[in-house]
């Protein structure tokens, strides 16, 4: 890891708190819905909006320099421990945000 990466992590990282909050929300709010989500009878729209409110969809948007995807990946992994379908939805959202943030279009 270069010194730039280390200094960037040390100076700007609300994301570890975001990843921890995502894991907490997944265990408390998503876990009771996981079976119904996997069965296709429930869409976790409210849960996904809550993730957006806490910053989960913007934790990897580059403020300067290249994007840092570590916290987005940790958040998706925490969601995936509870519900694979919702983790896939989180991957889709994060991918969309990454492409928009990195597009010259």
trRosetta pair geometry for C-beta under 8 A, 3 or more apart (Angstrom, degrees):
i j d omega theta_ij theta_ji phi_ij phi_ji
1 5 4.7 -112 -174 83 93 135
1 6 5.9 108 128 -54 116 87
2 5 4.9 102 57 5 74 99
2 6 7.2 -138 101 -2 43 87
3 6 5.4 -53 -147 38 39 113
3 7 6.1 35 157 -17 70 105
4 7 6.0 -58 -146 40 27 105
4 8 6.1 30 155 -22 63 109
4 65 7.5 177 161 -125 125 160
5 8 5.6 -55 -145 35 29 114
5 9 6.4 29 156 -18 64 105
6 9 5.9 -57 -151 36 30 109
6 10 6.3 24 154 -16 65 110
7 10 5.6 -57 -143 41 34 110
7 11 6.0 16 163 -9 69 114
8 11 6.3 -65 -139 43 24 98
8 12 6.3 -42 -175 42 63 100
8 65 7.1 -88 -103 59 146 151
8 68 7.2 -179 132 -63 130 142
9 12 7.8 -91 -128 60 13 60
9 13 5.7 29 -166 -57 56 134
9 68 7.9 162 -83 -145 79 155
10 13 7.6 -19 -95 -3 6 120
12 63 6.8 -96 168 31 164 147
13 16 5.7 36 153 -3 111 98
13 71 7.8 166 -154 -60 87 138
14 17 5.6 -58 -177 43 61 113
14 18 6.1 66 128 -27 81 105
14 55 6.8 -16 116 115 125 163
14 59 7.4 -129 87 -123 86 89
15 18 4.9 -53 -143 36 43 116
15 19 6.1 44 159 -21 74 98
15 55 8.0 -126 -99 122 60 119
15 59 4.3 107 -113 -165 102 114
15 60 7.7 78 -111 -62 141 59
15 68 7.6 -146 -2 103 165 118
15 70 7.5 105 126 84 146 88
15 71 3.2 -73 171 -96 128 169
16 19 5.7 -49 -145 35 34 110
16 20 6.4 33 154 -16 63 106
16 71 6.7 -108 -64 -110 41 114
17 20 5.7 -56 -149 40 32 112
17 21 6.2 32 153 -19 66 107
18 21 5.7 -56 -145 39 30 110
18 22 6.3 35 153 -22 65 104
18 54 6.0 150 -134 137 81 99
18 55 5.1 -93 -109 86 130 105
18 56 5.8 168 176 -86 113 61
18 59 4.9 -161 86 -88 159 134
18 71 6.1 63 71 170 113 128
18 75 6.7 -36 128 -78 93 128
19 22 5.6 -49 -146 33 31 114
19 23 6.5 33 153 -19 62 104
19 59 7.5 126 -50 -170 80 169
19 71 5.0 -126 -50 -156 115 81
19 74 4.2 9 -141 105 139 122
19 75 4.9 -119 -116 -66 71 77
19 78 6.6 143 -176 -12 77 140
20 23 5.7 -53 -150 35 32 112
20 24 6.4 33 152 -19 65 105
21 24 5.5 -51 -146 36 35 113
21 25 6.2 33 155 -16 67 106
21 54 5.2 -144 116 -180 141 151
21 56 8.0 -133 86 -64 103 102
22 25 5.9 -56 -146 40 29 109
22 26 6.2 34 154 -24 64 107
22 51 6.2 50 -116 -126 96 99
22 54 7.1 -174 -65 89 72 139
22 56 5.3 102 -84 -102 122 128
22 74 8.0 128 62 113 132 80
22 75 4.1 36 70 -141 170 94
22 78 5.3 119 110 76 99 137
22 79 6.6 -58 164 -51 109 92
23 26 5.6 -52 -146 33 29 114
23 27 6.5 25 157 -15 63 105
23 75 7.6 -123 -44 -125 73 54
23 78 3.7 -97 -91 -155 81 143
23 81 7.9 24 -135 42 88 132
24 27 6.1 -59 -152 37 29 106
24 28 6.1 6 160 -1 66 116
25 28 6.1 -68 -137 50 28 98
25 29 5.1 -25 -174 28 71 118
25 30 6.7 68 133 -14 72 101
25 47 7.2 149 154 -154 114 90
25 50 6.1 -177 -157 122 148 130
25 51 7.1 -175 91 -79 154 76
25 54 7.5 -162 -29 0 148 154
26 29 7.3 -55 -97 54 12 77
26 30 4.5 -32 -146 36 52 132
26 31 6.8 84 150 -41 59 83
26 78 5.3 166 19 139 152 91
26 79 5.0 -149 -104 -104 135 53
26 81 7.0 89 132 62 142 92
26 82 4.4 -179 166 6 103 148
26 83 7.5 -150 -158 17 98 93
26 86 7.9 169 -127 102 98 139
27 30 7.4 23 -15 48 13 89
27 31 5.6 13 -159 -26 35 130
27 82 6.5 -147 -82 -82 45 133
28 31 7.1 75 -5 21 5 109
29 32 7.3 -68 -170 30 26 100
29 33 7.5 -1 150 2 59 117
29 47 5.7 167 124 -110 118 104
29 50 7.1 2 94 59 166 165
30 33 5.8 -79 -159 47 42 104
30 34 6.3 65 149 -62 78 89
30 37 8.0 -15 -167 -13 84 151
30 44 6.6 25 -123 -136 91 144
30 47 5.4 95 -85 -147 89 152
30 79 6.8 -32 112 -141 177 78
30 82 5.0 90 102 123 117 144
30 83 5.5 -119 161 3 115 128
30 86 6.0 -131 -153 66 131 172
31 34 5.7 -26 -148 -16 34 119
31 82 5.0 -95 -81 -151 75 117
31 83 7.6 -159 -95 -37 39 100
33 36 5.5 -70 -166 51 62 108
33 37 5.4 65 138 -30 90 106
33 42 5.5 -120 -167 112 103 152
33 44 6.0 127 117 -95 146 100
33 47 7.1 -147 47 -35 152 143
33 83 7.4 -18 90 -74 83 153
34 37 5.6 -56 -143 36 30 112
34 38 6.2 26 161 -15 66 107
34 82 5.7 -137 -79 157 135 79
34 83 4.0 -148 -122 -86 96 104
34 86 7.5 -90 -112 -1 77 123
35 38 5.9 -58 -147 40 28 108
35 39 6.2 25 153 -16 64 110
36 39 5.6 -55 -143 40 32 111
36 41 4.9 -80 -167 70 85 101
36 42 3.9 50 126 3 113 123
37 40 7.8 45 173 -67 30 24
37 41 8.0 -96 -73 54 20 61
37 42 5.1 -65 -73 78 59 96
37 43 7.4 100 -123 -109 83 23
37 44 5.6 0 -103 -38 131 106
37 83 5.6 31 74 -160 144 139
37 85 5.2 -171 141 71 106 133
37 86 6.0 -6 164 -45 160 100
38 83 6.9 -142 -49 -148 96 91
38 84 7.3 60 -98 50 108 91
38 85 5.6 -179 -91 -11 61 131
39 42 7.8 56 60 14 91 82
44 47 4.1 -36 175 42 103 121
44 48 5.7 112 112 -26 88 91
44 83 7.5 122 -42 102 153 159
44 86 5.2 6 32 -106 155 117
44 89 7.2 171 58 53 110 159
45 48 5.7 -57 -146 37 30 110
45 49 6.4 30 156 -18 65 105
46 49 5.7 -53 -150 36 32 112
46 50 6.5 38 150 -23 64 102
47 50 5.5 -50 -152 31 34 115
47 51 6.8 37 149 -21 63 99
47 86 6.9 -26 102 -143 138 139
48 51 5.6 -47 -154 30 36 114
48 52 6.8 38 148 -17 63 102
48 86 7.5 -150 -70 -153 93 96
48 89 6.3 -75 -95 132 131 130
48 90 7.5 -157 -120 -80 92 73
48 93 7.1 166 -161 -51 114 155
49 52 5.5 -52 -155 35 38 115
49 53 6.5 43 148 -24 67 102
50 53 5.4 -50 -150 31 36 116
50 54 6.7 22 157 -9 66 104
51 54 6.2 -63 -151 41 31 101
51 56 3.9 -51 176 40 90 143
51 57 6.7 97 123 -34 95 88
51 75 7.7 118 -153 175 118 131
51 90 7.0 -86 157 -112 170 106
52 55 7.8 62 -177 -60 31 14
52 56 6.5 -78 -74 49 30 89
52 57 4.9 -2 -110 4 76 126
55 58 5.4 -76 -161 55 72 96
55 59 5.8 95 139 -63 92 84
56 59 6.1 -27 -143 -13 31 116
56 72 7.7 114 -179 -118 70 68
56 75 5.3 162 -147 -172 106 158
56 90 7.5 -55 146 -144 128 111
57 93 5.6 -74 -116 149 109 117
57 94 6.8 -143 -133 -86 63 61
57 97 5.4 166 175 -60 85 152
58 61 4.8 -33 -161 3 73 124
58 97 6.8 -136 -90 -165 52 145
59 71 4.4 -102 147 101 132 126
59 72 5.6 172 76 -63 106 76
59 75 7.0 125 36 -19 151 142
60 67 5.2 49 164 -178 89 106
60 68 5.9 -141 -135 77 72 54
60 69 4.9 41 -137 -105 138 51
60 70 8.0 159 -100 35 103 46
60 71 6.4 -170 -65 60 83 89
60 72 4.1 -34 -32 -28 133 128
60 94 6.7 54 33 -158 136 103
60 97 7.3 112 67 106 98 121
60 98 6.5 -21 108 -86 124 95
61 67 6.9 -49 -134 -120 17 101
61 97 6.4 -84 -72 162 98 111
61 98 8.0 -147 -91 -95 60 49
61 101 4.8 -157 -135 -107 84 151
62 65 6.0 -139 -161 79 119 51
62 66 6.0 -122 -102 154 139 16
62 67 4.5 -97 -49 -79 99 59
62 68 7.3 119 -95 -2 74 71
62 101 6.3 139 24 157 82 126
62 102 7.7 75 12 -78 122 85
67 98 6.2 73 -158 -134 175 93
67 101 6.7 100 -83 105 125 135
67 102 6.7 -68 -28 -64 128 118
68 71 7.0 46 118 8 98 95
69 72 5.1 -63 -161 47 65 115
69 73 5.6 65 142 -27 89 105
69 98 7.4 16 -97 -101 109 134
70 73 5.8 -64 -152 37 28 110
70 74 6.3 25 155 -17 66 107
71 74 5.5 -48 -144 37 36 112
71 75 6.3 39 154 -21 65 104
72 75 5.7 -54 -149 36 30 112
72 76 6.4 28 153 -16 64 106
72 94 4.8 128 -172 -143 128 139
72 98 8.0 151 123 -61 178 114
73 76 5.8 -53 -146 38 31 109
73 77 6.3 34 153 -21 64 106
74 77 5.6 -54 -147 35 31 114
74 78 6.5 33 154 -21 65 103
75 78 5.7 -53 -151 33 32 111
75 79 6.6 30 152 -16 65 104
75 90 6.9 -140 121 176 98 142
76 79 5.7 -53 -149 37 34 111
76 80 6.1 37 152 -22 66 109
76 87 5.4 96 -174 -159 77 88
76 90 4.9 -180 -109 107 84 125
76 91 5.6 75 -137 -70 141 78
76 94 6.7 -77 -60 -2 124 152
77 80 5.5 -56 -146 38 31 115
77 81 6.8 43 153 -30 62 96
77 87 7.6 60 -95 -138 17 129
78 81 5.9 -43 -156 19 33 115
78 82 7.6 14 151 -3 58 104
79 82 6.2 -73 -167 43 38 102
79 83 6.5 -52 169 56 76 81
79 86 5.4 -118 173 110 114 101
79 87 4.4 159 103 -88 101 77
79 90 5.2 108 52 -6 164 154
80 83 7.4 -97 -123 72 27 38
80 84 5.7 45 -145 -105 76 56
80 87 3.4 51 -76 -91 79 162
82 86 7.3 -26 89 56 97 130
83 86 4.1 47 98 20 119 112
83 87 6.5 169 93 -17 61 84
84 87 5.4 -54 -145 35 34 114
84 88 6.5 37 155 -21 66 101
85 88 5.8 -52 -156 31 32 112
85 89 6.8 33 147 -17 63 102
86 89 5.3 -47 -150 35 40 114
86 90 6.4 44 148 -21 67 101
87 90 5.5 -50 -149 35 35 114
87 91 6.5 41 149 -23 64 100
88 91 5.4 -47 -149 32 35 115
88 92 6.6 39 150 -20 64 100
89 92 5.6 -49 -151 33 34 114
89 93 6.5 33 152 -17 65 105
90 93 5.7 -53 -147 38 34 111
90 94 6.1 31 155 -16 67 108
91 94 5.9 -57 -144 41 29 109
91 95 6.1 32 156 -22 65 109
92 95 5.8 -57 -147 36 27 112
92 96 6.5 29 155 -20 62 106
93 96 5.8 -54 -151 34 30 112
93 97 6.5 28 153 -16 64 107
94 97 5.7 -54 -147 38 33 111
94 98 6.2 35 154 -22 66 106
95 98 5.7 -53 -146 35 31 112
95 99 6.4 28 156 -16 64 105
96 99 6.0 -59 -150 37 28 107
96 100 6.3 24 156 -15 65 108
97 100 5.9 -57 -146 39 30 109
97 101 6.1 26 158 -17 66 112
98 101 5.9 -60 -145 40 27 109
98 102 6.1 0 164 3 64 118
99 102 6.2 -74 -139 51 25 95
99 103 5.8 40 161 -46 66 107
100 103 5.9 -45 -139 12 26 118
